[in-house]
Amino acid sequence: MRTIILTAGLLAVLAQQAPREVIRSGVTYVTTDVVVRNDGGQFVANLGKKDFDVYEDGVRQEIVSFVLSHGGRVLMESVPPSLRQEGLLLPPPRPTNDSSGRIFLIFVDDLHMDFRNTGRIRALFKEIAGELVHEGDMFGIVSSGPSSIAIDMTYDRKRLDEAIGRISGSGLKPDEIISSGPSQSLPEVRYRAHVAFSTAYEILEKMGQVRNRRKAFIYVSNGYDFNPFSKSRATAANERSGSSGDPGQVPETNPFSKGGNEFAAADLTAELSELTRQATRANTTIYTIDPRGLVAGPDIDQTTLDSTDWQDHVRETQSSLRVIAEQTGGFAVINRNNFTAALKRIDGDTSDYYVLGYYSTNSDPSKKRRTIEIRTKQKAKLQLTYKTSYTLKPPDKR
């Protein structure tokens, strides 16, 4: 409860500061990041608004806002007056010659990180502070659990150092999940995931109010599995009940218990889809990082854990991190002990880019998913990286 109150407090501050958006009847304002590289993989920084064509569902759109950021600094900006306010996520603006082109939200999902890895996790965040967040970048930090971190968007890098000292993993141990039985462990597993997803979702809603900036969501977590260690849980349940049945089957003591786990993978996929759709609407790229590094086997004191169960769990959690990242245009940093190269890649991805904005000419609210195609008028062969679709936000049910 304490963690939820802190998170809600942060969101309340953001909501109080956020300006009212310009409402246009039947028209949606869309922004998309575009990274343009040549055959040699180098960023092409000499393009202007007239060099791009944007199509939504095959219909050409008029580009009304254009931003070029190179080396983490905004070099060119053309934004209509009604769009110049950035929203309350941003601190007071710096002078024009020191404007930041990058906004980072660092999400510490301590509800899904191991306490024993706390030292390793803090070392990772120190590396994030050194390799990724530079002077002049704006960033905020939020945790999902007992680390109780809720730092508003700021330029002050000292706040990041303060937060690192408070990070502590508080994830469930395998033995805790296995020994407590499905009626207690699985609801707790899902509750923790829901807290993490809800926190990330609400922050992404606020980030959607920030226009014409590259927004990166650094998502640090061990990942998610809605049906962890099923064989080990079944074996433990059989031992508790004195059953000698198949250890791969959970005793049928409750006719509804099976249905709750049978669709666990589908439920997880559906919830991840909601999160990634919100990120796409907010034009925010998510980069997921697994602080466990190169995952080998479980800790030696996890005596009730089947080795196959462990491998399946790791595969499922890593898959969830891939989905979150890849569906939003980012990438997942998993199965590696050295994070430097990955952080430098994120640094490059978030330093050089264009942001194109337009008012969609499609006024049909029933057309929820819309495709985007961007072309350049340059004769040279260029590689464009951008989001290829977005989904309209469901109407408020009040």
C-alpha positions, 0 to 999 in steps of 0.5 A: 500500500505504501508503494502505491501511495507514493506512485499515485503521488507522483502521478498527481504532481504530473497531472497538476502540472500538465497543460490542457491539450488543444482539442480538435473535433474528430482529429488526432495529432500523431507524432513519430520518431524517425531514424535515417541512416545511410548504407554505412549505418551513419545517421543522416542529419541534413534532411528537412521537413520537405524531404519527408512524406508521411502516409496514414493508411495509404493517405498522404498527411501534411507534416505540421511539426518537425524536429531534428536532434543530433548528438542529443541536442535539438538543432532544428525545430518547427512546431505550431504555436498551439503545440509548443507547451510540452506538458508537466513532465518537463522541468522549466525550460533551459536556454535555447542553446542548451535544450535537450532532445532526450527524455528518459523515464527510468522504471525500477521494477523492484517487485520483479528483481532478486534481493540477492542481486541488489549489488549487481542491480545498483552497479547496473544503474551506476552504469546507466548514469555514466553511459546513458544519462548525460548532462542536459538530459531530462530524466525521471525515476519511478519504482514499482515496489518498496524501494519507494522511488518517485523522482519527477523529471529533472536535469539534476543528475545528483537525484539519480545518484540518490535513487541508486542507493535506495534500490533493493530487489524484493521479488518473490523467491521460487521456494516462496511461490512453490511452498505457499500453494497456488491459492496464495502464490499465483494471485500474489504473482499476478498482483505484483505484475499488475502493480508494475504494469499499472504504474508503467501504463499511467506514467506512459499516459503522462508521457504522451503529453510531451510533444516533439521529443524523443522519449525513452522508457528504460524498463529494468525488470526480471520479466513476468510469468503468470504460471511459474514453476508449475511442475514444482508446485504440483509436486509440492501440492501432492506432498502436502495432500499425501497424493501419489498421483502424477507430479505433473498434475495439480490435485483437483481440489477446486474445479475452478483452479485449473481454469485460472492457470490454463490461460495464464500465457494468453492473459500475460500476452493480453496485458503486455499488449495493453502496455505496448499499445499505450507506449505506441500512443505516447510515441515512447520507445521502451528498452527493457533490461534484465539485471540478472545478466547471463542466467545459468541455474537457480540458487543452490538453496532452492531445493524444491525447484525442478530444473526444467521449471527453472528453464521454462520460467527464465524463457517466459520472463525473457520473452515478456521483456522482448515483447515489451521492447520490440513492440515499441521500437526498442530492444531487450537487453537480456542474457548478458553480463556486460551492459556497456555495449547495449547502453551505448546502443540506446545512447545512439538510438536516442541521440540522433533522430527526427520527429514528424507530427501531423493531424490525422485526416482519418476522422473515423473513430471506429478505425482503431489501428492505423498504419504509418508509412514514411518515405524520403524524397532523397535519391540516395538509398536510406534506411528509415526506422520508425513505428509502423502503426498506432492504436487510438486510445479507447474512449473514457467510460464515465 
